[in-house]
Amino acid sequence: MTLDQLHLLFFKNYDEASLAFSPGINCFIGDNGSGKTNLLDAIYYLSLTKSAFASADAQSIKQGADFFVVKGKFNTPLLEQAETIQVSMRAGQKKTITHNKQPYDRLADHIGRYPAVLISPYDTDLVRQGSEDRRRYFDSLQSQLDHEFLELLIQYNGLLRQRNATLKQSGGSHGFDMLYLHSLDDQLAPLGENLSTMRAAFLAQFVPVFQRHYAQLADGREEVLLEYKSQLPGQNFRHLLLANERRDVALQRSTTGPHRDDFVFLMDGLPVKSYASQGQQKSFVIALKLAQFELLATKPQPAGHDAAKPLLLLDDIFDRLDDKRIARLLQLVADHTFGQVFLTDTNLERTDLALAGIASDIRRFRVQAGLVAVI
């Protein structure tokens, strides 16, 4: 699978841009703030229907405009015609995603069809920030691999929103319907237990792949581990909801359940956040992303569909990573572990030097203040 064309309209700092890509390596070269990373984010939108960096879609609309459009044309070997994906949003309205000009019946149907993996300077936020970031990362990955998990997550989050809305009513003058709360709990409990079970099973599959990639990056000097931290294993979730009901009513939110889970990052048995060096933290998150890439690339496909390597998006790796970690990534590129690659850099000479030994079709783009041209 490759992304052959990208068209932007009023997306972030772009009025309009149209690009035709190489099936190999595509380099976006420009100063900081010129819009290089925004191009990667547009590609990320086509894959996951959301920004990798902005918390709200409205933030992707160019200042002064009232809508944005991101359109891409994908080439899949076993399909005779290219597939066109478009993501668009008008201020104050819902985001729209279309496949060959036809809207999806459900947005979930798109997730996992055009996988992408982003390696960014912000990845170490997974180590430093709170449990919400780690849950979002692993839920996004697992959703691309397993639609059953995605459906379960959607159902659970929908019921959780209803439960929290009901709990907020408890602070009003009219009180709230306790019977309705218990009805929601009856529906939420089996979903939460299944969600926890599926997360634990996925992590058992993910950890050996992650550990192998970390050992290759760090020469096996440290032992790394991911642990799933949840209240639910061995517990009856319905009983936990009942036991925490008074606290939930007082705080007007649900305080127990898989939406409170965490994924604990350990190195030699100690928390990575507190005890690992910056270099070790970078190796840790790169190993996470390489394991993510491998699982997505080897995901079982329906009959008649070829396995698709995810698009690899590399943001400012030459500025932010040391030579050893860059060399490992570039070796994987040279070995054709990856498929189509998109990378950003501020220095064309440095990029050309780094890619000099790689036998691949390389296309370079100069990015200046929201304008893009082939070099």
N, C-alpha and C positions, 0 to 999 in steps of 0.2 A: 504494500500500500504506500502510495506517495501523494503528497499534496502538490499538484501541478501549478495551480494559480491561486492568488489571493487578491481580493478587492476590498478596499476599505472606503467608507464614506462617513465623515464626521466622527471618526473613532479616535478618542483621546486627543493627541495633538495633530491628527491628520485631517485635512479637508477631504482629500481623496488620494488614493494610491492604488496602483495595479501592478502586481509582480508576477512573473513567471519563474518557476523554480527548477533547479537541477534535481534529479532523483538522488543525487549523492549528497554533497555538502554545500550549504548555503550560508554565506557569511554576511552579517550586517555590520558595517564599519562606520563609526561616527563618534563624535564627542558625547560625553555624558549629558543627558537631557535632550538629545537630538530626536529620540523616538525609537531607538533600537529595541529596547525591551518591550515597547508597545507592540511591535510586530510579533514578537514571541507570544505576547498575551493574546493577540488576535488569533493566532494559531491555536492557542490553548482554548479559547472560546469555542472554536469549531469542534474541538474534541470533547470538551466537558461542559459546554454551554454556559460557562461562567468564567470570570476573571481569576487569574492566579494571584492577583495582587490587590484588587479593589474589593471591599466588602459589599458594595452595592452596585448593581448594574448601571444605575444612573450616573455613577462617577466615570463611566467609560464614554459618555456623550461629550463631544468636544465643546469647550466653553463657547457660548454664544449660539450653539445649535440646539435643536430640540429632539434629535434622534440620532442613532448610529446604525450602520449596517456593516457586518463582516460577512463576506461570502468567499467560499473556497471550493475548488474543484479537485476532487480526489480521483486517483486512478487505482483501481483494484484489478490485479492480473486476471482473475477468472470472470470478470464482468466485461461485456463488450463495450459499454459506454461509461464515460466518467460520471461520477455522482457529485451533485452540487449541494452543498450545505450552506444555509444562510441563517445567521443570527442577527436579529434586528430588535430595536427597542425605541419607542417614542416616550418622551418624558411623561410621567403620570400614567402610563399604560403598562400592560404586561409584556414581557419579552416574548418574541416569536421565533421559533426554530422550524425551518422547513428542509425537507429532503427532496431534491428534484422538484422544487416549487410546491410540494405538498406538505402541509403542516402535519406534524406527528399527532396521532390520537393521544398519546401520552409521552411526555418528555423523557420518561424513563426508558422508552424504546430506543433512544439515541445513545444512551450511555454504554460505552464499551465497543461501539462500532468503529470508531476512529481513535484508537488509543494514542496518548502522548505522554511523555515523561519529561518533566522540567527539572533541571539542576541549576539552582539559583543561589546567589549569595545569602538569600534570606532563609535557606533551608535549615540553618542552625537554629532558627526560631523553634523548630520542632523539639530541640533539646532544651532551650532556655524558657520557652513560654509554657502556658498552662496545659492542662489535660484536654481542653477543647480542641486545640490545634492538632494534637496527636490523634484524638478520636476522628477528627475530620479527615486527616490524611489516610488513616487506615480504612475508614468507612468508604472513602472515595475509591481507593484501590480495590477493596473487596467488591464494591458495587460494579466496577468495570469487569471483574472476573466472574461474578455470580449474580445473575438477575434475581434469583430466589432471595438472596440476601438483600438486594436493593428493594425489592417489593416489601419485604419484611420491615426494613428500615423506614420506608415511606409510611407504612401503616402505623408503626410504633410512634413515629414523630407526630403524625396527625392526631392520634389519640392523646399523646402527651400534651400537645397544644390545647386540646379541649379540656383536659384535666387541669392544666394550669389556669386556663380562663375561668373554669368553675371555681377553683380555689381563690382566685382574685375577687370573685363575687362575695366570698365569705366576709370581706371587709366592708361591704355595703350595708346600707340601712335595712335592706330587704332580706338579708341572709342569703342562703343558697340551698340547693336541693341535694341533701346528703345521699338520697337514693340514687340520683343520677351519678354522683361521684363514685358510689360503689359499683354501679353498672359499668362505668368506664374502667374501674380497677379490674373487674372480671374479664374485660376484653384485653386490657393492657398486660396482665400478668403472663399469659402464655406467650405473647409476642416477645416480651422482655426476656423470658427464659430461653426462648429459641434464639434470640439475638445474641445473648451471652454465649450460648453453646456454639453458635456458628463463628463468632469472633475467636473463641479459644481454639477451635479446630483450624481456622485459617492461620492463626499465628504459629501453630505447630508445624504447618506446611511452610510458612514463610521463613522462620528462624534459621533452619539449616542453609537455605539459599543466601540469606543475609550474612551469616557467619562466614561462609565461603568467600564472599566478595570482600568482606572486611579483612580476612586473613591475607588475601591477595594485595590489598591496598597497604596494609600495615606490616607485612611480612610475619604475621602470626605472633606478634609480640605480646598482645593482650587478648584476654578472653572476653568476648562480648556476648550479651544476652538481652533478649526482649522478654519482659514478663507482662502478662495480662492481669491487671488489677481490677477486680469486680466484686461487688457485694453478693452476687447471685449464686455462684457455684455452691451446690449443697444446700441452698436456701429455697424456701417457697416464696416466690415473689409476691404473691397475694397476701401472705402473712406479713411480709416486710412492709407492704403498703399500709396495711392495717395498723401495724406497730408504730409507724411514723405519721399516722394520720393527724394527730393533734399538732405535731410540729409543722406539718405541711400546711394545715389551716392557719396556724399562727404566722408562718412566713409567706403564705400565699403562693407557694410553688412546690413542685415535686422534688423532694430531697433524696430520694433513693431510686435506683434503677440503672439500666445500662447507659443512660444519658449522663451518668456520673462516672463511668468507667475511665480507666487510664491505662496507658501502655508505658511501662517503666523501662528506661534505658539504663543498662548496667555495663560496667567495664571492670573486670577483675572483681566482680561482686559489689562494686560501689557505684553510686549514681553518677552517670556521665555528666550531668549538669554541674555537679559540685567538684568532681575530682579529675575530670579529663581536661587535657590541654585544649587550646583552640584547634590545633592541628588534629588531635584525636577526635574532637567533635566533628570537624569537617570530614574526616575519613568515615566516621560513623554514619553521617547522613548521606554521603555519596554511596556507601554500601547499601543503605536503605533504597536509594533510587535505582541502583544497578540491579538489586533483587526485584524491585518493582518492574523494571524493564524486562527481566528474564521471565517472570511469571506472566506478564501480559503477552510477551512474544510467543510463549509456549501454550497459551490458553487454548483448550480444545475448541474446534470450530464445528459449526453445523455441516452436514453433508453438502458437498459442492462448494464449500468456502475454503480458500487457502488461508494458512496461518499468516497473520499480518504483524510485522515488526512495528512497534510503536514509533511515532515520530519522536526524535530526541531533540530537546531544546536546551541549549547550553548558554546561560546568561553570564557574561563577564567572567568566565572561568580563568582567563589568563591574568586578570588583575587580582583575583581573590584567592586563587589556589597556588600552592607551591609547585615547583617543577616536577616533583615525584608524582603527585596526584594528577597533574596534567598529563604526564607521560603515560600513566596507567590508562586514563580515559582515551588518549589518542591511540594507544596500542590497540584498544578495543575497537576504535574506529577503523584502524588499518586492517585489523583481522576480519572486518565486515561483520562483527558482532551486532552492530547497529545497522539500521537501514538508512532512511533519510535523516540528515542532521541539519539543524539550524543553530547557528551560534552568533553571539555578539562580541565585539571587541572595539577598543578605541584606536588600535594601532594596526594598520594594514600590513606593515612589514613584519611585525611580530606574528600575526596570523599566518602569513605566507610561509614564514620560517617554520612554524609549528606544524604546518600541514604539508611541508615539502616532501616528506617521504611517504605520503599516503596516495595510493593509486585510486583516485576517485574523481568523478566529474565535480569540479568545484566552481561555484558561481559566487561572485562578490558584488555586494550592493553598497553604495555610499549613502549614508543617511545624514541629512542636514535639516534641522528645524522642521521636521514633518514632511520632507521631500526625499524621495528615494530614486536612485538611478543606478543602473548596472555599471560597474567599473570596467 
